[in-house]
Amino acid sequence: MSRKKIYLSSPTTHSEEQEFIKEAFDTNWVAPLGPNVNNFEKELAEYVQIGHAAALSAGTAAIHLALKILGIGEGDIVFAPSLTFSATCNPILYEKAAPVFIDSEKDTWNMSPKALEKAFEKYPNPKAVIVVHLYGTPAKLDEILEICQKHQVPLIEDAAESLGSTYKGKHTGTFGKIGIYSFNGNKIITTSGGGMLVSEDGEITKKATFLATQARDPARYYQHSQIGYNYRMSNITAGIGRGQLLHLEEHKQLKKAIHNRYMEGFADMEEISMNPLNPDGDANCWLSCITISKDSNITPDQIMDALDEENIESRPIWKPMHLQPVFEGYDFVTESGCKSDLPAGERMESLSEDIFSRGLCLSSDIKNTEEDMKLIIDTVRSVFDKKRAE
Ligand SMILES: *Cc1c(COP(=O)(O)O)cnc(C)c1O
């Protein structure tokens, strides 16, 4: 195929990244510390309007340190959404704690407050709740925060996909005791790889930086009273981040325009629904997704194959955690009950599985032209047209 590939969500870089990197080289700050690291933390904290930030090597590292700082250890229970990327949940297992997966609600596809309440009935003493703002859509934060406060359990916000999204005018990632962001290659802004841990509590980010730099005690000799990690962001990487941050708002507007374009392109098709955007929020529309109605007899695979033939990248919806072989044996709670209470062998209906089985993520690359968008929309539509013609 001669036509260029249309990507799902590839990095979009500008000129400022190079300037910050050049400055780092010119001043020999080629290390996991330096002015770009400090300034990136400051600038990101200012952007999302939070007190403190700690720049780390990955979003996953930030989630891991959030759990460490909240004292989560062996056997502790942590509530997490089932419909997410595995990086939300892997750190729970790093600490030998036990995830309990919570089903989604239909309005935002995020953690269902009703299912969360159900989980507290069965497990009254989890050590933390992790909420995710999937594909950039803010979760029902008022309801979730109220439940967490009632049970006095800290909330960790995995805002890896939702940097720039707001809920009732406040940035996602700033509602929980700890928030995390990711700058992986396909996220709304990227540092090629990296993450950030944020909090209103400066002691928390201080602790994160300490643990991320090998937990060295304040002594002249290399003394360690705790197990540390090498999780700090480098000064080069942070330079990319500073340049990208200048364009975050612009990236968000372009992502929103992509979601709108798909809405318009599929407006007359009953078989297709777009992923929901929380009306109480302003989503960054990181990835635009669709679900296909059950009675259309078209599968996400058929659409992905048709897109593939046109050299257009697409992706399945995240496979729910409760369906992952690696997390088999951990409990799963829906609005109607717990997996562990079902008779052996009985299958559990869930919204997360339904979204997974009927959905896919469409190309949401901000470099897509109108021509690209039209080709994607026409290709998706053609699958349904062919079916109707049969
Ligand atoms: C990308 C992502 C992460 C992990 O971030 P990394 O920077 O890749 O480690 C965590 N949670 C969610 C929901 C993500 O999409």
The ligand as a Gaussian input file, in Angstrom:
#p B3LYP/6-31G(d) Opt

LIG

0 1
 C       -0.838000       4.492000      29.962000
 C       -1.563000       4.116000      31.193000
 C       -0.872000       3.834000      32.391000
 C        0.598000       3.641000      32.454000
 O        1.387000       4.693000      32.184000
 P        2.916000       4.442000      31.712000
 O        3.464000       5.808000      31.674000
 O        2.827000       3.797000      30.360000
 O        3.570000       3.571000      32.702000
 C       -1.604000       3.605000      33.533000
 N       -2.938000       3.626000      33.524000
 C       -3.645000       3.863000      32.405000
 C       -5.129000       3.888000      32.473000
 C       -2.983000       4.093000      31.193000
 O       -3.683000       4.285000      30.073000

